[in-house]
Amino acid sequence: MTTLRLLRRRRFLPLFCTQLLNAFNDNLYKTAMVLFVVYAVYSDPETETVFSAIATGLFIGPFIVVSAIAGQLADMRDKAKIIRTVKLCEIGIMTIGAAGLFLAWQDTLVHSVAVPLMLFALFLAGLQSTFLGPIKYAILPQHLRKTEVLAGTGLVEAGTYVAILFGTIIAGWIPVEAAMVAIIMTALVGYAMSRQIPAAPALGEIEPIDWNILRSSIALIRSVRKDRVVWLATLSISVFWMVGAILFIQFPPLVKNVIHANKEVATLFIVMFSIGIAIGSVVINHLLKGEVSARHAPAGVVAMGFFLVLFYVFVRQWPTGLEGPFLTVPEFLTYPLAWVLLVNLLMISVAGGIFVVPLYAFLTTRVAGNMASRTIAATNVISSSYMVFGSVLALVMTYLGISIAEQLLASVALCLITCWMARKLHAEEHLPSVHLD
């Protein structure tokens, strides 16, 4: 079986583990920070939603600003060396984050120093991931055979969400003082693992780096637009992540203020979403049997929208007027409706995994090897812009007084738009590729 064989190969395993540890640490830190602030610092639903949206925006903002430079570097330099440099920087970033968590835990200078310090570290973590993002997919065609690329992409995607799962679980269950130590230790292990990744030198002619952020970003997007299939895949991925951004912003305040449950239950919601993406990422590889195709993408995103509607309906049925302490996980699970909500979340994300994985494979298999990183970088610029727009949309809906439960319907509308693009992608996926430069 190709998937299992890859996990035994040095040309894949160190990269897989490095990416897994990076996703784990990002989410351990981000979730520990957001849950601590939402439950221990603020006590107002509107403020909590605003903070969650700001945190999301700060993390993904660097993807918009510097992805073009990151993509150029990845195509013009040894990808393995870039990964090692990025992972070395992570050690310092997580030290800053740990300092902010420590001050907040000690209730010292919380609003003036601790919260800004934590948000600054989150921004730097997003900057780090911006440079790693184009590489984790673009390096696969360089180290894997063509028949292994879809399996490798699925494993990277599944591993990412398993890592998100464990990072989220641990952040919700361990005390904040333990999280401070864990994020630094994980950064150290991640750097050690990155040193085992085989060399991945630049392919093709080495070109000078355009350090002008605006000019290089525009040039990058114009280049990707030349290939209609790649462009449709990019837009479909972008709207998908916009839906994901809205959902992740809504989960903590939804659980606290609608379900009346504690942060461990909020963690459980994110966990179910992450498990589903990982399952969908593996399932689609078996459905397509290694072929890179979008034929299941429209059905996947329609299913995602359908289960979102069901999730909204069942959230509206949740008992109102609950008072007293927040529900713990065991107390939450005594409600039959709780299991219905969790299963719906799982199905939403399984459908999402089935939808998105083949689209990333399109981006690395339709373009020349020396353009793969820049193609992924262009996708990161656009999808991050959509995610920021999703964050702003969540803030606007909150400002207009739209309840958190009602905001779920915005994600359903976006699924319909994504389905339309996925259908066009499938109809045109067999068109000859266009040379990107």
VEXDOLO-886762 format. One line per field, with one value per residue (C-alpha): residue number from 1; x, y, z; residue in three letters. Coordinates in Angstrom, 2 decimals, always signed. Example, Ala and Ser with C-alpha at 12.3 -4.5 7.8 and 13.67 -1.06 7.14 Angstrom:
2
n c(1, 2) .
c1 c(+12.30, +13.67) .
c2 c(-4.50, -1.06) .
c3 c(+7.80, +7.14) .
res c(Ala, Ser) .
END
This chain:
437
n c(1, 2, 3, 4, 5, 6, 7, 8, 9, 10, 11, 12, 13, 14, 15, 16, 17, 18, 19, 20, 21, 22, 23, 24, 25, 26, 27, 28, 29, 30, 31, 32, 33, 34, 35, 36, 37, 38, 39, 40, 41, 42, 43, 44, 45, 46, 47, 48, 49, 50, 51, 52, 53, 54, 55, 56, 57, 58, 59, 60, 61, 62, 63, 64, 65, 66, 67, 68, 69, 70, 71, 72, 73, 74, 75, 76, 77, 78, 79, 80, 81, 82, 83, 84, 85, 86, 87, 88, 89, 90, 91, 92, 93, 94, 95, 96, 97, 98, 99, 100, 101, 102, 103, 104, 105, 106, 107, 108, 109, 110, 111, 112, 113, 114, 115, 116, 117, 118, 119, 120, 121, 122, 123, 124, 125, 126, 127, 128, 129, 130, 131, 132, 133, 134, 135, 136, 137, 138, 139, 140, 141, 142, 143, 144, 145, 146, 147, 148, 149, 150, 151, 152, 153, 154, 155, 156, 157, 158, 159, 160, 161, 162, 163, 164, 165, 166, 167, 168, 169, 170, 171, 172, 173, 174, 175, 176, 177, 178, 179, 180, 181, 182, 183, 184, 185, 186, 187, 188, 189, 190, 191, 192, 193, 194, 195, 196, 197, 198, 199, 200, 201, 202, 203, 204, 205, 206, 207, 208, 209, 210, 211, 212, 213, 214, 215, 216, 217, 218, 219, 220, 221, 222, 223, 224, 225, 226, 227, 228, 229, 230, 231, 232, 233, 234, 235, 236, 237, 238, 239, 240, 241, 242, 243, 244, 245, 246, 247, 248, 249, 250, 251, 252, 253, 254, 255, 256, 257, 258, 259, 260, 261, 262, 263, 264, 265, 266, 267, 268, 269, 270, 271, 272, 273, 274, 275, 276, 277, 278, 279, 280, 281, 282, 283, 284, 285, 286, 287, 288, 289, 290, 291, 292, 293, 294, 295, 296, 297, 298, 299, 300, 301, 302, 303, 304, 305, 306, 307, 308, 309, 310, 311, 312, 313, 314, 315, 316, 317, 318, 319, 320, 321, 322, 323, 324, 325, 326, 327, 328, 329, 330, 331, 332, 333, 334, 335, 336, 337, 338, 339, 340, 341, 342, 343, 344, 345, 346, 347, 348, 349, 350, 351, 352, 353, 354, 355, 356, 357, 358, 359, 360, 361, 362, 363, 364, 365, 366, 367, 368, 369, 370, 371, 372, 373, 374, 375, 376, 377, 378, 379, 380, 381, 382, 383, 384, 385, 386, 387, 388, 389, 390, 391, 392, 393, 394, 395, 396, 397, 398, 399, 400, 401, 402, 403, 404, 405, 406, 407, 408, 409, 410, 411, 412, 413, 414, 415, 416, 417, 418, 419, 420, 421, 422, 423, 424, 425, 426, 427, 428, 429, 430, 431, 432, 433, 434, 435, 436, 437) .
c1 c(+0.00, +1.55, +0.43, +2.04, +5.20, +5.77, +5.84, +8.89, +10.86, +13.43, +12.45, +9.04, +9.00, +11.20, +9.21, +5.94, +7.05, +8.40, +5.13, +3.14, +5.10, +4.75, +0.96, +0.80, +2.77, +0.94, -2.40, -1.22, -0.11, -3.01, -5.71, -4.14, -3.94, -7.46, -9.15, -7.28, -8.21, -11.85, -12.43, -10.08, -9.69, -12.90, -16.53, -18.45, -19.58, -18.92, -15.41, -14.61, -15.67, -13.66, -10.54, -10.93, -11.28, -8.26, -6.17, -7.19, -6.44, -3.00, -2.04, -3.07, -2.13, +1.50, +0.29, -1.14, +1.84, +4.94, +3.76, +5.13, +8.62, +8.30, +7.33, +10.25, +12.73, +11.37, +11.74, +15.17, +16.85, +17.21, +13.82, +15.28, +17.62, +14.70, +12.71, +15.60, +16.00, +12.28, +12.20, +15.17, +13.24, +10.28, +12.25, +12.52, +8.91, +7.53, +9.74, +8.03, +4.61, +5.48, +6.50, +3.08, +1.26, +3.33, +2.44, -1.27, -1.17, +0.37, -2.28, +0.54, +0.19, -2.43, -3.97, -0.94, +1.81, +0.69, -2.11, -0.10, +2.91, +0.83, -0.70, +2.75, +4.03, +0.96, +1.74, +5.33, +4.05, +1.93, +5.01, +6.94, +4.15, +4.06, +7.59, +6.91, +3.56, +4.74, +7.35, +5.34, +3.38, +5.84, +8.65, +6.55, +6.91, +10.65, +10.98, +8.07, +7.10, +4.15, +1.92, +2.81, +2.04, -1.71, -0.97, +1.76, -0.51, -3.26, -0.84, +0.47, -3.09, -4.24, -1.12, -1.65, -5.15, -4.18, -1.55, -4.17, -6.34, -3.72, -2.53, -6.11, -6.88, -3.76, -4.27, -7.79, -6.86, -3.46, -2.93, -1.53, +1.77, +2.32, +1.51, +4.36, +6.89, +5.30, +5.47, +9.19, +10.01, +8.00, +9.89, +13.20, +12.10, +10.74, +14.08, +15.94, +13.57, +13.96, +17.68, +16.87, +15.02, +16.96, +18.26, +15.78, +17.79, +16.22, +14.90, +15.55, +17.26, +17.97, +16.24, +16.75, +14.29, +11.86, +11.69, +8.95, +6.01, +3.21, +4.82, +5.86, +2.42, +0.61, +3.04, +2.54, -1.25, -1.16, +1.09, -1.27, -4.28, -2.79, -3.80, -7.59, -7.58, -4.98, -6.88, -10.20, -8.49, -6.98, -10.33, -12.10, -9.46, -9.72, -13.48, -13.16, -10.69, -12.90, -15.64, -13.12, -12.00, -15.58, -16.27, -13.09, -13.81, -17.33, -16.57, -15.28, -18.00, -20.67, -19.79, -19.54, -22.59, -25.02, -24.13, -23.15, -20.14, -16.53, -13.34, -12.85, -16.12, -14.93, -11.79, -13.95, -15.72, -12.43, -11.18, -14.14, -13.57, -9.89, -10.59, -13.02, -10.57, -7.96, -10.45, -11.58, -7.96, -7.30, -10.68, -10.29, -6.97, -8.71, -11.65, -9.40, -6.81, -3.92, -5.51, -5.51, -9.11, -11.83, -14.70, -15.70, -15.18, -18.69, -20.38, -17.97, -18.75, -22.53, -22.35, -20.43, -23.17, -25.91, -24.35, -23.77, -27.51, -28.21, -25.66, -27.41, -30.83, -29.62, -27.79, -31.10, -32.68, -30.18, -31.87, -31.86, -31.69, -28.97, -27.48, -24.72, -21.25, -20.41, -21.09, -18.09, -17.44, -19.17, -22.14, -22.34, -22.31, -25.28, -27.44, -28.47, -28.34, -24.64, -23.81, -25.85, -23.87, -20.54, -21.47, -22.57, -19.25, -17.43, -19.40, -18.89, -15.13, -14.98, -16.72, -14.26, -11.25, -12.67, -13.12, -9.81, -7.03, -7.18, -7.17, -3.77, -2.50, -3.59, -1.39, +1.80, +1.23, +0.01, +2.93, +6.65, +8.77, +10.43, +7.00, +5.40, +6.31, +5.18, +1.89, +1.26, +2.36, -0.14, -2.84, -1.79, -2.05, -5.55, -6.88, -5.48, -7.17, -10.42, -9.83, -9.22, -12.42, -14.15, -12.81, -14.06, -17.42, -17.71, -16.95, -19.50, -22.20, -21.45, -21.58, -24.95, -26.30, -26.57, -26.43, -23.54, -25.88, -27.32, -23.82, -23.42, -25.73, -23.13, -20.88, -23.68, -23.98, -20.23, -20.43, -22.85, -20.39, -17.59, -19.69, -20.20, -16.44, -15.69, -18.09, -16.33, -12.97, -14.05, -15.44, -12.13, -9.54, -8.48, -7.56, -3.84, -1.77, -0.45, +3.18, +3.45, +6.27) .
c2 c(+0.00, +3.29, +5.30, +2.99, +2.55, +6.30, +6.41, +4.13, +6.26, +8.86, +10.91, +11.47, +10.60, +13.45, +16.04, +14.47, +14.54, +18.09, +19.37, +17.38, +18.91, +22.39, +22.10, +20.57, +23.40, +26.20, +24.86, +23.99, +27.59, +29.27, +27.18, +27.51, +31.28, +31.78, +29.50, +31.09, +34.60, +33.73, +31.90, +33.65, +37.23, +38.32, +37.83, +39.36, +37.36, +40.24, +40.89, +37.17, +36.90, +40.01, +38.62, +35.26, +37.02, +39.25, +36.22, +34.44, +37.53, +38.00, +34.39, +34.33, +37.94, +37.09, +34.60, +37.56, +39.86, +37.69, +34.50, +35.76, +36.12, +32.77, +31.07, +32.61, +31.55, +28.00, +27.67, +29.35, +27.80, +24.38, +23.68, +21.49, +24.31, +26.76, +24.34, +24.03, +27.82, +28.28, +25.60, +27.21, +30.51, +28.69, +28.11, +31.88, +32.52, +30.01, +31.46, +34.83, +33.15, +31.30, +34.61, +36.09, +33.04, +33.23, +36.88, +36.19, +33.14, +35.29, +37.99, +40.47, +43.30, +41.18, +43.77, +46.04, +43.43, +39.78, +39.84, +41.96, +39.68, +36.56, +38.08, +39.15, +35.58, +34.34, +36.75, +35.47, +31.87, +32.79, +34.34, +31.12, +29.02, +31.35, +30.28, +26.61, +26.52, +26.60, +23.93, +21.19, +20.44, +21.64, +19.42, +16.28, +15.96, +16.46, +13.54, +11.30, +9.49, +10.93, +8.02, +8.79, +12.52, +12.21, +9.74, +12.02, +15.07, +13.17, +12.05, +15.58, +16.91, +14.08, +14.41, +18.15, +17.66, +14.83, +17.22, +19.97, +17.44, +16.55, +20.14, +21.25, +18.42, +19.01, +22.80, +22.31, +19.81, +20.78, +23.82, +26.92, +26.60, +23.17, +24.61, +27.12, +24.31, +22.09, +24.67, +25.26, +21.54, +20.80, +23.52, +21.92, +18.44, +19.88, +21.49, +18.23, +16.35, +18.94, +18.21, +14.73, +16.00, +15.14, +17.98, +19.50, +21.91, +24.42, +23.11, +25.03, +28.37, +30.44, +33.81, +36.90, +37.35, +40.26, +41.70, +44.19, +42.61, +44.23, +43.78, +40.18, +39.26, +40.71, +38.97, +35.68, +35.82, +36.85, +33.89, +31.39, +32.82, +31.71, +28.10, +28.01, +24.66, +25.81, +29.08, +27.30, +24.97, +27.98, +29.80, +26.64, +26.08, +29.74, +29.73, +26.43, +27.98, +31.03, +28.69, +27.05, +30.42, +31.45, +28.13, +28.20, +31.78, +30.78, +27.59, +29.01, +31.70, +29.31, +26.65, +29.11, +31.29, +28.99, +25.52, +26.94, +24.61, +24.94, +25.23, +21.45, +21.18, +23.96, +21.88, +18.83, +20.72, +21.63, +18.06, +16.56, +18.96, +18.00, +14.25, +14.58, +16.43, +13.74, +10.96, +12.70, +13.20, +9.45, +8.42, +10.50, +8.83, +5.44, +6.74, +8.19, +5.35, +7.77, +9.74, +13.52, +14.47, +16.81, +14.48, +14.01, +17.66, +18.99, +16.19, +16.76, +20.44, +19.87, +17.33, +19.86, +22.46, +19.91, +18.92, +22.59, +23.19, +20.21, +21.50, +24.89, +23.26, +21.16, +24.10, +25.97, +23.04, +23.22, +23.97, +27.66, +29.24, +26.99, +28.54, +27.80, +26.48, +25.70, +22.13, +19.80, +17.26, +14.39, +16.65, +17.85, +14.27, +13.32, +15.32, +13.13, +16.24, +16.62, +13.44, +14.65, +17.90, +16.07, +13.63, +16.55, +18.30, +15.12, +14.75, +18.42, +17.99, +14.53, +16.10, +19.00, +16.66, +14.80, +18.13, +19.90, +17.29, +16.62, +20.37, +20.75, +17.84, +19.76, +22.67, +20.59, +18.20, +20.60, +23.01, +22.66, +21.68, +25.10, +26.78, +24.48, +26.54, +29.79, +28.19, +27.11, +30.56, +32.23, +29.97, +30.95, +34.65, +34.27, +31.77, +33.84, +36.93, +35.00, +33.86, +37.43, +38.42, +35.58, +36.98, +40.46, +38.98, +37.32, +40.66, +42.50, +39.91, +40.18, +44.00, +43.82, +41.71, +38.46, +35.60, +33.14, +30.31, +32.33, +33.13, +29.45, +30.02, +32.30, +29.24, +27.35, +30.07, +29.93, +26.15, +26.71, +29.10, +26.57, +23.79, +25.87, +26.41, +22.74, +21.68, +23.97, +22.60, +19.00, +19.87, +21.45, +19.41, +17.47, +20.62, +20.79, +22.64, +26.11, +27.04, +29.33, +31.82) .
c3 c(+0.00, -1.17, +1.86, +4.41, +2.33, +2.28, +6.07, +5.99, +3.51, +4.56, +1.50, +3.15, +6.88, +8.27, +6.28, +7.45, +11.11, +10.87, +9.42, +11.97, +14.88, +13.38, +13.11, +16.60, +18.16, +16.35, +17.54, +21.03, +21.46, +19.65, +21.37, +24.83, +24.36, +22.95, +25.50, +28.41, +27.29, +26.49, +29.77, +32.21, +30.94, +29.20, +30.23, +27.33, +24.23, +21.82, +23.18, +23.06, +19.41, +18.53, +20.24, +18.51, +15.14, +15.80, +16.76, +13.56, +11.46, +12.99, +12.37, +8.71, +7.87, +7.04, +4.41, +2.48, +2.87, +2.39, +0.63, -2.70, -1.23, +0.55, -2.72, -4.60, -1.92, -1.90, -5.68, -5.83, -2.78, -1.18, +0.39, +3.16, +4.28, +4.41, +6.58, +9.03, +9.27, +9.86, +12.56, +14.31, +14.44, +15.96, +19.17, +19.75, +18.72, +21.21, +23.95, +23.38, +23.46, +26.66, +28.28, +27.42, +28.79, +31.97, +32.60, +31.95, +34.23, +36.98, +36.34, +35.74, +33.19, +31.43, +29.11, +28.62, +28.11, +28.30, +25.69, +23.17, +23.69, +23.05, +19.93, +18.69, +19.08, +17.21, +14.37, +14.26, +14.24, +11.23, +9.57, +10.19, +8.70, +5.68, +4.76, +5.51, +3.69, +0.04, +0.76, +2.47, -0.71, -3.38, -2.10, -2.59, -6.41, -5.89, -3.46, -4.54, -7.71, -9.63, -8.54, -4.90, -4.91, -4.11, -1.31, +0.03, -0.16, +1.64, +4.35, +4.87, +5.08, +7.38, +9.53, +9.80, +11.15, +13.47, +14.83, +15.12, +16.92, +19.52, +19.90, +20.48, +22.92, +24.97, +25.01, +26.36, +29.05, +30.43, +32.68, +31.03, +32.92, +31.31, +27.88, +28.30, +28.63, +25.97, +23.16, +23.69, +23.92, +20.77, +18.89, +19.89, +18.74, +15.48, +14.69, +15.39, +13.06, +10.27, +10.11, +8.75, +5.63, +2.45, +0.30, -2.18, -4.35, -6.70, -10.00, -13.19, -13.60, -10.48, -10.77, -8.60, -5.72, -6.10, -2.58, -3.48, -1.65, -3.66, -7.08, -6.46, -5.07, -8.10, -10.48, -8.63, -8.87, -12.54, -13.29, -11.63, -13.46, -16.77, -16.09, -15.68, -13.86, -11.33, -10.88, -10.25, -7.77, -6.00, -5.72, -4.51, -1.81, -0.79, -0.25, +1.64, +4.08, +4.43, +5.68, +8.02, +9.40, +10.21, +11.95, +14.05, +15.14, +16.19, +18.10, +21.46, +21.92, +20.55, +23.11, +25.97, +25.30, +23.45, +24.76, +28.18, +28.36, +29.46, +27.42, +27.29, +25.36, +23.03, +22.52, +21.78, +18.97, +17.31, +17.86, +16.01, +13.12, +12.94, +13.09, +10.20, +7.95, +8.62, +7.80, +4.62, +3.54, +3.68, +2.25, -0.91, -1.74, -1.68, -3.73, -6.43, -6.26, -6.75, -9.61, -9.26, -10.05, -8.74, -9.62, -5.96, -5.00, -5.84, -3.88, -0.99, -0.62, -1.05, +1.77, +3.84, +3.37, +4.12, +7.45, +8.30, +7.93, +10.19, +12.70, +12.74, +13.21, +16.14, +17.77, +17.69, +19.56, +22.43, +25.80, +26.72, +30.15, +31.53, +34.65, +37.11, +36.25, +32.65, +31.54, +31.72, +28.97, +30.88, +31.67, +28.07, +26.79, +28.96, +26.54, +23.56, +21.39, +22.23, +20.33, +17.36, +17.27, +17.44, +14.68, +12.50, +13.07, +12.14, +8.90, +7.98, +8.19, +6.54, +3.54, +3.70, +3.62, +0.62, -1.12, -0.51, -0.74, -4.52, -5.14, -3.47, -5.56, -8.70, -7.69, -7.54, -10.45, -13.19, -12.99, -13.64, -10.65, -10.51, -10.15, -7.55, -4.47, -6.07, -7.10, -3.52, -2.33, -4.66, -3.27, +0.25, -0.61, -2.00, +0.56, +3.43, +2.01, +1.97, +5.55, +6.68, +4.89, +6.77, +10.05, +9.12, +8.11, +11.51, +13.20, +11.06, +11.77, +15.48, +15.29, +13.51, +16.36, +14.38, +16.86, +16.78, +15.77, +12.87, +11.63, +10.72, +7.75, +6.14, +5.84, +4.06, +1.42, +0.84, +0.34, -2.55, -4.21, -3.73, -5.27, -8.41, -8.76, -8.08, -10.84, -13.31, -12.17, -12.74, -16.17, -17.25, -15.34, -18.45, -20.40, -21.22, -18.66, -19.41, -18.84, -15.81, -15.47) .
res c(Met, Thr, Thr, Leu, Arg, Leu, Leu, Arg, Arg, Arg, Arg, Phe, Leu, Pro, Leu, Phe, Cys, Thr, Gln, Leu, Leu, Asn, Ala, Phe, Asn, Asp, Asn, Leu, Tyr, Lys, Thr, Ala, Met, Val, Leu, Phe, Val, Val, Tyr, Ala, Val, Tyr, Ser, Asp, Pro, Glu, Thr, Glu, Thr, Val, Phe, Ser, Ala, Ile, Ala, Thr, Gly, Leu, Phe, Ile, Gly, Pro, Phe, Ile, Val, Val, Ser, Ala, Ile, Ala, Gly, Gln, Leu, Ala, Asp, Met, Arg, Asp, Lys, Ala, Lys, Ile, Ile, Arg, Thr, Val, Lys, Leu, Cys, Glu, Ile, Gly, Ile, Met, Thr, Ile, Gly, Ala, Ala, Gly, Leu, Phe, Leu, Ala, Trp, Gln, Asp, Thr, Leu, Val, His, Ser, Val, Ala, Val, Pro, Leu, Met, Leu, Phe, Ala, Leu, Phe, Leu, Ala, Gly, Leu, Gln, Ser, Thr, Phe, Leu, Gly, Pro, Ile, Lys, Tyr, Ala, Ile, Leu, Pro, Gln, His, Leu, Arg, Lys, Thr, Glu, Val, Leu, Ala, Gly, Thr, Gly, Leu, Val, Glu, Ala, Gly, Thr, Tyr, Val, Ala, Ile, Leu, Phe, Gly, Thr, Ile, Ile, Ala, Gly, Trp, Ile, Pro, Val, Glu, Ala, Ala, Met, Val, Ala, Ile, Ile, Met, Thr, Ala, Leu, Val, Gly, Tyr, Ala, Met, Ser, Arg, Gln, Ile, Pro, Ala, Ala, Pro, Ala, Leu, Gly, Glu, Ile, Glu, Pro, Ile, Asp, Trp, Asn, Ile, Leu, Arg, Ser, Ser, Ile, Ala, Leu, Ile, Arg, Ser, Val, Arg, Lys, Asp, Arg, Val, Val, Trp, Leu, Ala, Thr, Leu, Ser, Ile, Ser, Val, Phe, Trp, Met, Val, Gly, Ala, Ile, Leu, Phe, Ile, Gln, Phe, Pro, Pro, Leu, Val, Lys, Asn, Val, Ile, His, Ala, Asn, Lys, Glu, Val, Ala, Thr, Leu, Phe, Ile, Val, Met, Phe, Ser, Ile, Gly, Ile, Ala, Ile, Gly, Ser, Val, Val, Ile, Asn, His, Leu, Leu, Lys, Gly, Glu, Val, Ser, Ala, Arg, His, Ala, Pro, Ala, Gly, Val, Val, Ala, Met, Gly, Phe, Phe, Leu, Val, Leu, Phe, Tyr, Val, Phe, Val, Arg, Gln, Trp, Pro, Thr, Gly, Leu, Glu, Gly, Pro, Phe, Leu, Thr, Val, Pro, Glu, Phe, Leu, Thr, Tyr, Pro, Leu, Ala, Trp, Val, Leu, Leu, Val, Asn, Leu, Leu, Met, Ile, Ser, Val, Ala, Gly, Gly, Ile, Phe, Val, Val, Pro, Leu, Tyr, Ala, Phe, Leu, Thr, Thr, Arg, Val, Ala, Gly, Asn, Met, Ala, Ser, Arg, Thr, Ile, Ala, Ala, Thr, Asn, Val, Ile, Ser, Ser, Ser, Tyr, Met, Val, Phe, Gly, Ser, Val, Leu, Ala, Leu, Val, Met, Thr, Tyr, Leu, Gly, Ile, Ser, Ile, Ala, Glu, Gln, Leu, Leu, Ala, Ser, Val, Ala, Leu, Cys, Leu, Ile, Thr, Cys, Trp, Met, Ala, Arg, Lys, Leu, His, Ala, Glu, Glu, His, Leu, Pro, Ser, Val, His, Leu, Asp) .
END
